[in-house]
Each structure stands twice: as C-alpha cells, then as structure tokens.
C-alpha cells in the first residue's frame, strides 16, 4: 500500500495534539484521529498542573492567558499525621487541558492537518516487519490508511502499540503494580482557599495506600479546587473514589461544596518504555509511560516526548528511512533528557511505596531529607549520597537505623540507574544488552532493598 500520509497520529490528548502541531508545522502531511468528539478532545481526569520549566524548555511561554486557570508557586507535602509539612517552591500553572489541546489542534489545522474525531483506531497495519499505517473504524465498516510513520498517542488504550509484535520494545505491557488508580473531582467551595498558589499533597498509606491525595486550587478563582486521590494498582486496595469520600471530602473545607466535574483514570507510574520508536512507529505520552513516577504529573513530560518524536520523524522522513535506526534520535533526545530523571525517580517511587506511615512520619519529623533536597530530587531526579551520609551521621544514635541504611542503598541504586541511562544505546542493535543490564539492576534492587 502506498502511504496516504506522512504521519498518522492516533489520539489527541496533550501529547498527540502537540505532536500533530509540530509535525504539521514542519510541512508534513498529517492525519490525526481520536475516538472522542471534537468538543471533548483533551478531556481526561488529572490534576491539571504543569511546571513552568516544561513550557520554558519547549518555548511555549506565549500561551494565551485564558488557558491558564491558576498560577503555582510551590507545593506543600504533608506527613501522615499532617503534623509536619515540607514546602517545595517552584513555578507552574493550572491549565485548561481541553483548551490547551484545542490550541495545538487549531494551529495544526492552520498548517494543513487533517482531523477525524469520533474515529476509533482498530490497530496497526504491519507489513514486512514495519508499521505501514492504521486500520480505522468508519461508520459500520473499517478502512486501511497508509502512513510512513504512525504515532501512538492514545494513552492507556495503547491502541497501536499493544497490538504490535511482543518482541518489539514499544509493545511492553504495563504491570498493574506500576500504575496508580486515581479519582478526582473539581469542586466549587463556599469560600476561598488560603494561599491558592500553593498545591497540597498529603501522604498517608491509610488514606491513599501506595499513592497520595491532593488539593490543587485554581488560583484565578480561589474557590475552585481539584481534589483527588490515587492508590497503587495491583494490590487490591479500595477504589480511590470510596477512599476520597471516606477520608477527605468529610473535611470542613468541603462542606457545602459543589461538584463541577468528576472522573477517574489509570496512571502509569514507572520508567519510560525502553524505546519510544521502532520500525515505522513512535509512542508518546501515557502510551509511552512518560509520567513522573513519584507525583504522577504527565502533561509536561508528554509534550517533551512528543517534541523528541516530532523532530526525529521529520529528520527520518527527510532521509527516507523510518525504521528504528532512522527514528532512534527520538530516544537519545528523550532518554538522556527527561527519561533518565524518570527512571531514577521510579527507583525512589518503589522505595516510598514500601514505607509505613510511621517511617514517613519519622523521616519528615527528623528531616532526613530536607525541602532543598526534595527540590533537587523533583527537578533532576538526584538523591545525593552526601545528603544520605550526612543524615546517617546526624541520626546514627537514634531509632530506625535500618531505614537510614535502606535509604543509602536506594540512593546508590538511583545513581546506578542514572549512569545506565546516561549511557543509553546509540543504536537499536545495542538495546537488548542495555535492557538486560537495566533489568538486572532493578531485580537486584527489589531483592536486596525492597524484600
């Protein structure tokens, strides 16, 4: 089949919309499809927050002000008892997610994008070891659409990548324990929240096992908030909606509040796919597991993955080769940029999920890790051994020496994973060996530290 398009983008959340915009802007012939109707593009339950540094790195500092529903200047993290609080400063935004997607889509349409909404993608067309297009549902039938590259931006559905050969690295499945099941509501409160430019995260295994609950104000109004709760998947924990209503929404601040919208979603909280690309296919956003494993934020990193993929696709098609080798620069861009941080934070995420509330309370009370360390950890994924060694010297005579020793081991494994990602393979031929080394480190970590 001769390709009808240079690229077909499947899914128009933030990642897909940004990829479609970048590819159309480069002059490629692009078709974008989404199962949702146009007015619901980008409609996904989430916290809506994006760090300013993501917009800075992508050159998106001139977004219309009506897309910003609130300004963020920091995050408060509360201990299980809520008796201790860490404040991590950093600029960001609460965004209108539907408006942001529409902003990218409209600009892509101006550059020639073809758009089909209400159109499910049934799967990829694979011929001679390469993706050559997609099968779309139209009306009561289906149609094959040829493309030189297909971009899977379909989120957890993974409409393309999960139907690819299992030996392809882009088809790697998500384990339930590496996900977070979340439920959130946007509510209108009776009165303004104090410090509406501060987001709140509450850590408690009793309330949100394996996750946390959050309260994110929209500072433009001061009375509208995004409140939600997530639990680790695969552990048989109660539904997050039940926990939210049982423990959170009974608080005085929510008395008499009104629900504006509500919904739930599964969030991948793990390191990224070992490769975002293969022969004729690229994967971005949630479909590529690009979410921050610790705090679950994914909009900024999804746009970063879309940016890396778009640049690689443009270059590959100019050179006339859309195989894994031709698209490989997308991996070098993402893995050595955000992916390394994400993979390191995944090591820390696994450690956090094994801690008891007493351990977390102790760590925050004794300030084993301080706000400035959390800021560095959030921005770069670093937990420096010097920080841990200092904590061990200060607290050597106190209780819980095993916690401190474990934290030191966690930092060591984080550094080992960082080093490996900083030496990410320069070509697909090296990926299998590299992946075995990564899996060996993680298996050793689970056996020696988490067991």
C-alpha positions as CSV (number, residue, x, y, z in Angstrom):
1,X,0.0,0.0,0.0
2,X,1.4,3.4,-0.9
3,X,1.2,5.8,2.1
4,X,-1.7,8.3,2.0
5,X,0.0,10.3,4.7
6,X,3.5,11.0,6.0
7,X,2.2,10.5,9.6
8,X,-1.0,9.4,11.3
9,X,-1.3,10.5,14.9
10,X,-3.6,8.3,17.0
11,X,-5.0,10.1,20.0
12,X,-5.3,13.8,20.7
13,X,-4.6,14.4,24.3
14,X,-1.8,16.8,25.1
15,X,0.9,14.6,23.7
16,X,-0.9,13.8,20.4
17,X,-2.1,17.3,19.9
18,X,1.4,18.7,20.4
19,X,2.9,16.1,18.1
20,X,0.4,16.8,15.4
21,X,1.1,20.5,15.7
22,X,4.9,20.1,15.5
23,X,4.6,17.7,12.5
24,X,2.2,19.8,10.6
25,X,4.3,22.9,11.3
26,X,7.2,21.1,9.6
27,X,5.2,20.7,6.4
28,X,4.4,17.0,6.7
29,X,1.1,15.6,5.5
30,X,-0.5,14.5,8.8
31,X,-3.8,12.9,9.7
32,X,-4.8,12.9,13.4
33,X,-7.7,10.7,14.7
34,X,-9.3,10.4,18.1
35,X,-12.2,8.3,19.4
36,X,-13.7,11.3,21.2
37,X,-15.9,14.1,19.6
38,X,-14.1,17.4,18.9
39,X,-15.5,19.2,21.9
40,X,-14.1,16.5,24.3
41,X,-10.6,16.3,22.9
42,X,-8.2,16.5,25.9
43,X,-10.9,15.7,28.4
44,X,-9.1,13.5,30.9
45,X,-9.2,13.3,34.7
46,X,-6.0,14.7,36.2
47,X,-4.6,17.3,38.5
48,X,-4.1,19.9,35.6
49,X,-0.8,21.2,37.0
50,X,2.3,21.7,34.8
51,X,5.7,23.0,35.9
52,X,6.8,26.2,34.2
53,X,10.2,24.6,33.4
54,X,8.4,22.3,30.9
55,X,6.9,25.3,29.0
56,X,10.3,27.0,29.1
57,X,12.2,24.1,27.6
58,X,9.6,23.8,24.8
59,X,9.5,27.5,24.1
60,X,5.8,27.8,25.0
61,X,5.9,30.9,27.1
62,X,3.4,32.8,25.0
63,X,0.3,30.7,25.6
64,X,-2.9,32.7,25.8
65,X,-3.8,33.7,29.3
66,X,-7.3,32.2,29.1
67,X,-5.6,28.7,29.0
68,X,-4.2,29.3,32.5
69,X,-6.7,28.6,35.3
70,X,-4.2,29.3,38.1
71,X,-0.6,30.1,38.9
72,X,1.5,27.9,41.2
73,X,4.5,29.0,43.2
74,X,5.0,25.8,45.3
75,X,3.8,22.5,46.7
76,X,3.2,21.6,50.4
77,X,3.8,18.0,51.2
78,X,2.2,16.8,54.5
79,X,3.2,13.9,56.7
80,X,0.6,11.2,57.5
81,X,-0.3,12.9,60.8
82,X,-0.3,16.3,58.9
83,X,1.8,17.5,61.8
84,X,4.8,18.1,59.6
85,X,4.9,19.9,56.3
86,X,7.6,20.4,53.6
87,X,7.2,23.3,51.2
88,X,8.9,22.9,47.8
89,X,9.0,26.1,45.9
90,X,8.7,26.2,42.1
91,X,6.7,28.0,39.5
92,X,3.9,26.3,37.5
93,X,0.4,26.6,36.1
94,X,-3.0,25.0,36.5
95,X,-4.1,24.7,32.8
96,X,-7.4,24.3,30.9
97,X,-6.5,20.9,29.5
98,X,-9.3,20.9,26.8
99,X,-8.3,24.4,25.9
100,X,-4.6,23.5,25.6
101,X,-5.3,20.6,23.3
102,X,-7.7,22.7,21.2
103,X,-5.0,25.4,21.0
104,X,-2.5,23.0,19.4
105,X,-5.1,21.3,17.2
106,X,-6.3,24.6,15.7
107,X,-2.8,25.7,14.9
108,X,-2.1,22.4,13.3
109,X,-5.3,22.7,11.2
110,X,-4.0,26.0,10.0
111,X,-0.9,24.2,8.8
112,X,-2.8,21.5,6.9
113,X,-3.6,18.9,9.5
114,X,-6.5,16.6,8.5
115,X,-8.6,15.7,11.5
116,X,-11.1,12.9,12.2
117,X,-12.9,12.8,15.6
118,X,-15.2,10.1,16.8
119,X,-13.0,7.7,14.9
120,X,-11.6,4.6,16.8
121,X,-8.2,3.2,15.6
122,X,-8.6,-0.6,15.4
123,X,-4.9,-1.3,15.1
124,X,-1.7,-1.0,13.1
125,X,-1.0,-2.2,9.6
126,X,2.2,-4.3,9.9
127,X,3.9,-5.5,6.7
128,X,7.4,-6.8,6.2
129,X,8.4,-6.1,9.8
130,X,7.3,-2.5,9.8
131,X,4.2,-0.4,10.6
132,X,2.8,0.9,7.3
133,X,-0.4,2.5,8.5
134,X,-3.5,2.0,10.6
135,X,-6.9,0.5,10.4
136,X,-9.7,3.0,11.3
137,X,-13.4,2.4,12.0
138,X,-15.6,4.4,9.8
139,X,-19.3,4.0,10.1
140,X,-20.2,0.4,10.2
141,X,-17.0,-0.7,8.5
142,X,-13.3,-0.2,8.6
143,X,-10.7,1.3,6.3
144,X,-6.9,0.9,5.9
145,X,-4.9,4.2,5.9
146,X,-1.3,4.1,4.8
147,X,1.4,6.2,6.5
148,X,5.1,6.3,6.6
149,X,5.0,6.7,10.4
150,X,2.3,6.1,12.9
151,X,2.4,7.9,16.3
152,X,0.6,6.2,19.1
153,X,-0.7,8.9,21.5
154,X,-3.7,7.0,22.6
155,X,-2.9,7.0,26.3
156,X,-3.7,3.9,28.4
157,X,-5.6,2.4,25.5
158,X,-2.3,2.0,23.6
159,X,-4.4,1.3,20.6
160,X,-1.4,0.8,18.3
161,X,1.5,-0.3,20.4
162,X,-0.3,-3.1,22.4
163,X,-1.2,-4.8,19.1
164,X,2.4,-4.9,17.8
165,X,4.6,-8.0,17.9
166,X,5.6,-8.7,21.5
167,X,9.3,-8.8,20.7
168,X,9.1,-5.1,19.7
169,X,10.2,-2.9,22.7
170,X,7.4,-0.4,22.1
171,X,4.8,-3.1,22.9
172,X,5.9,-3.6,26.5
173,X,2.9,-4.0,28.7
174,X,2.2,-2.0,31.9
175,X,2.2,-4.1,35.1
176,X,-0.6,-3.2,37.4
177,X,1.7,-2.5,40.4
178,X,3.5,0.1,38.2
179,X,0.3,2.1,37.9
180,X,-1.8,4.4,40.1
181,X,-5.6,4.2,40.0
182,X,-6.8,7.8,40.6
183,X,-10.1,9.5,41.0
184,X,-10.6,13.3,41.2
185,X,-13.3,15.9,41.4
186,X,-13.3,19.6,40.5
187,X,-15.3,21.3,43.2
188,X,-16.6,24.8,43.9
189,X,-16.0,25.7,47.6
190,X,-18.1,28.1,49.7
191,X,-15.0,30.2,50.5
192,X,-11.5,30.9,49.1
193,X,-8.6,28.6,50.0
194,X,-5.8,30.2,51.9
195,X,-2.6,30.6,49.7
196,X,-4.3,29.4,46.5
197,X,-1.0,29.4,44.6
198,X,0.2,26.5,46.8
199,X,-0.6,23.0,45.8
200,X,-1.2,20.4,48.6
201,X,-0.1,16.8,48.6
202,X,-1.0,14.5,51.6
203,X,0.9,11.2,52.1
204,X,-0.8,8.5,54.1
205,X,-1.0,4.8,53.5
206,X,-4.2,4.6,55.5
207,X,-5.9,7.2,53.3
208,X,-4.2,6.6,50.0
209,X,-2.2,3.3,50.0
210,X,0.7,3.4,47.6
211,X,-0.2,7.0,46.5
212,X,-1.4,10.2,48.0
213,X,-4.4,12.6,48.0
214,X,-4.2,16.1,46.7
215,X,-5.8,19.5,46.9
216,X,-4.9,21.8,44.0
217,X,-6.6,25.2,44.0
218,X,-7.3,27.2,40.8
219,X,-5.9,30.5,41.9
220,X,-7.8,32.6,39.4
221,X,-10.9,31.9,41.4
222,X,-9.6,30.9,44.8
223,X,-12.8,28.9,45.4
224,X,-12.5,26.2,42.7
225,X,-10.2,23.2,43.6
226,X,-9.1,20.0,42.0
227,X,-9.2,17.3,44.8
228,X,-8.4,13.7,44.2
229,X,-6.8,10.5,45.4
230,X,-4.7,7.8,43.9
231,X,-3.8,4.3,45.1
232,X,-1.2,1.8,43.8
233,X,-2.7,-0.6,41.3
234,X,-2.5,-4.4,41.5
235,X,-2.6,-4.6,45.3
236,X,-6.3,-5.0,45.9
237,X,-6.7,-1.6,47.6
238,X,-10.2,0.0,47.8
239,X,-11.4,2.2,45.0
240,X,-9.9,5.7,45.2
241,X,-13.4,7.3,45.0
242,X,-14.5,5.4,48.1
243,X,-11.4,6.5,50.0
244,X,-11.8,10.1,48.9
245,X,-15.3,10.2,50.2
246,X,-14.5,8.3,53.3
247,X,-11.5,10.3,54.5
248,X,-11.2,13.5,52.5
249,X,-14.5,15.0,51.5
250,X,-15.8,14.9,55.0
251,X,-13.4,17.7,56.0
252,X,-14.9,21.0,56.9
253,X,-13.3,22.8,53.9
254,X,-15.6,20.7,51.5
255,X,-18.8,21.3,53.5
256,X,-21.5,22.6,51.2
257,X,-19.1,22.4,48.1
258,X,-20.5,21.7,44.6
259,X,-19.1,19.1,42.2
260,X,-18.3,20.7,38.8
261,X,-16.8,17.6,37.1
262,X,-15.6,14.2,38.2
263,X,-13.8,11.1,36.8
264,X,-11.1,8.5,37.2
265,X,-8.1,7.2,35.3
266,X,-5.2,4.8,35.4
267,X,-1.8,6.5,35.5
268,X,1.4,4.7,34.5
269,X,3.9,5.3,37.3
270,X,7.2,3.7,36.2
271,X,10.2,4.3,34.0
272,X,9.6,5.0,30.3
273,X,9.3,2.5,27.6
274,X,12.8,1.1,26.8
275,X,12.3,2.6,23.3
276,X,9.8,5.2,22.1
277,X,10.3,4.1,18.5
278,X,10.6,1.1,16.2
279,X,10.1,0.3,12.6
280,X,7.5,2.8,11.3
281,X,6.1,3.6,14.7
282,X,6.6,6.0,17.6
283,X,4.9,6.2,21.0
284,X,4.4,9.3,23.1
285,X,2.7,10.4,26.4
286,X,0.9,8.0,28.7
287,X,1.1,5.3,25.9
288,X,4.9,5.5,26.3
289,X,4.7,5.6,30.2
290,X,6.3,9.1,30.3
291,X,4.5,10.1,33.6
292,X,6.6,11.2,36.6
293,X,6.6,8.1,38.8
294,X,6.6,9.9,42.1
295,X,4.0,12.7,41.7
296,X,2.1,11.3,38.7
297,X,2.3,14.5,36.6
298,X,2.4,13.8,32.9
299,X,1.4,16.8,30.8
300,X,4.9,18.4,30.6
301,X,6.8,15.2,30.1
302,X,4.2,14.0,27.4
303,X,4.9,17.2,25.4
304,X,8.7,16.6,25.8
305,X,8.2,13.1,24.4
306,X,6.1,14.5,21.5
307,X,8.8,17.1,20.8
308,X,11.6,14.5,20.6
309,X,9.5,12.2,18.4
310,X,8.4,15.0,16.1
311,X,11.9,16.1,15.5
312,X,13.1,12.5,14.9
313,X,10.2,11.8,12.4
314,X,10.9,15.0,10.4
315,X,14.6,14.0,10.2
316,X,13.9,10.4,9.4
317,X,11.4,11.2,6.6
318,X,13.8,13.7,5.1
319,X,16.4,10.9,4.9
320,X,13.9,8.5,3.6
321,X,14.1,5.9,6.3
322,X,11.5,5.4,9.1
323,X,12.9,2.2,10.6
324,X,14.1,2.0,14.2
325,X,17.6,3.2,13.2
326,X,16.2,6.2,11.3
327,X,13.9,7.2,14.2
328,X,16.4,6.5,17.0
329,X,17.3,10.1,17.7
330,X,13.9,10.4,19.5
331,X,15.2,8.0,22.2
332,X,18.5,9.9,22.5
333,X,16.6,13.1,22.9
334,X,14.1,11.8,25.5
335,X,16.1,9.2,27.5
336,X,19.1,11.5,28.1
337,X,16.8,14.4,28.9
338,X,13.7,13.6,30.9
339,X,13.8,9.8,30.7
340,X,16.8,9.5,32.9
341,X,15.2,11.5,35.6
342,X,12.0,9.5,35.3
343,X,13.8,6.1,35.6
344,X,15.8,7.3,38.6
345,X,12.6,8.5,40.3
346,X,11.0,5.1,39.6
347,X,13.6,3.6,41.9
348,X,12.6,6.1,44.6
349,X,8.9,5.5,44.0
350,X,9.3,1.8,44.7
351,X,11.0,2.6,48.0
352,X,8.3,5.1,49.0
353,X,5.5,2.7,48.4
354,X,7.1,0.2,50.8
355,X,7.4,2.7,53.7
356,X,4.9,2.6,56.5
357,X,3.2,5.8,57.8
358,X,5.5,5.6,60.8
359,X,8.6,5.6,58.7
360,X,7.4,8.6,56.6
361,X,6.4,10.5,59.8
362,X,9.8,9.8,61.3
363,X,11.7,10.9,58.2
364,X,9.8,14.1,57.9
365,X,10.0,14.9,61.7
366,X,13.7,14.3,61.8
367,X,14.2,16.0,58.4
368,X,16.3,13.2,57.0
369,X,15.7,14.7,53.6
370,X,15.0,18.5,53.5
371,X,13.0,20.7,51.3
372,X,16.0,21.7,49.2
373,X,16.8,18.0,48.7
374,X,13.3,17.4,47.5
375,X,13.5,20.3,45.1
376,X,16.7,18.8,43.5
377,X,15.1,15.4,43.5
378,X,12.0,16.8,41.8
379,X,13.9,18.8,39.1
380,X,16.8,16.4,38.4
381,X,16.0,13.1,40.0
382,X,19.1,13.3,42.2
383,X,19.3,11.9,45.7
384,X,22.9,12.6,46.5
385,X,24.8,10.1,48.7
386,X,26.3,13.0,50.6
387,X,22.8,14.0,51.8
388,X,22.1,10.5,53.0
389,X,25.5,10.1,54.6
390,X,25.0,13.4,56.5
391,X,21.6,12.2,57.7
392,X,23.2,8.9,58.9
393,X,25.9,10.7,60.9
394,X,23.4,13.0,62.5
395,X,20.9,10.3,63.3
396,X,23.2,7.3,64.0
397,X,22.2,7.1,67.6
398,X,18.5,7.4,67.0
399,X,15.9,4.8,66.3
400,X,15.3,3.2,62.8
401,X,18.9,2.7,61.7
402,X,17.6,0.2,59.2
403,X,15.6,3.0,57.5
404,X,18.7,5.1,57.1
405,X,20.7,2.2,55.8
406,X,18.0,1.4,53.3
407,X,17.8,5.0,52.2
408,X,21.6,4.9,51.5
409,X,21.1,1.8,49.3
410,X,18.2,3.4,47.5
411,X,20.5,6.4,46.6
412,X,23.2,4.0,45.4
413,X,20.7,2.2,43.1
414,X,19.3,5.5,41.8
415,X,22.9,6.5,40.8
416,X,23.4,3.2,39.1
417,X,20.2,3.6,37.0
418,X,21.2,7.2,36.2
419,X,24.6,6.1,34.9
420,X,23.0,3.5,32.8
421,X,20.5,6.0,31.2
422,X,23.3,8.5,30.7
423,X,24.9,5.7,28.5
424,X,21.7,4.9,26.6
425,X,22.3,2.9,23.4
426,X,23.3,4.9,20.4
427,X,21.6,2.4,18.1
428,X,18.8,-0.2,18.2
429,X,21.4,-3.0,18.0
430,X,22.6,-2.3,21.5
431,X,19.1,-2.0,23.1
432,X,18.7,-5.7,24.1
433,X,22.0,-5.8,26.0
434,X,21.3,-2.5,27.7
435,X,17.8,-3.6,28.7
436,X,19.2,-6.8,30.3
437,X,21.6,-4.6,32.4
438,X,18.7,-2.4,33.5
439,X,16.5,-5.3,34.4
440,X,19.4,-6.9,36.3
441,X,19.9,-3.7,38.4
442,X,16.1,-3.5,39.2
443,X,15.9,-7.2,40.1
444,X,18.8,-6.8,42.4
445,X,17.3,-3.7,43.9
446,X,13.9,-5.4,44.6
447,X,15.7,-8.4,46.2
448,X,18.2,-6.6,48.3
449,X,16.4,-3.4,49.3
450,X,12.7,-3.9,48.9
451,X,12.3,-7.5,50.0
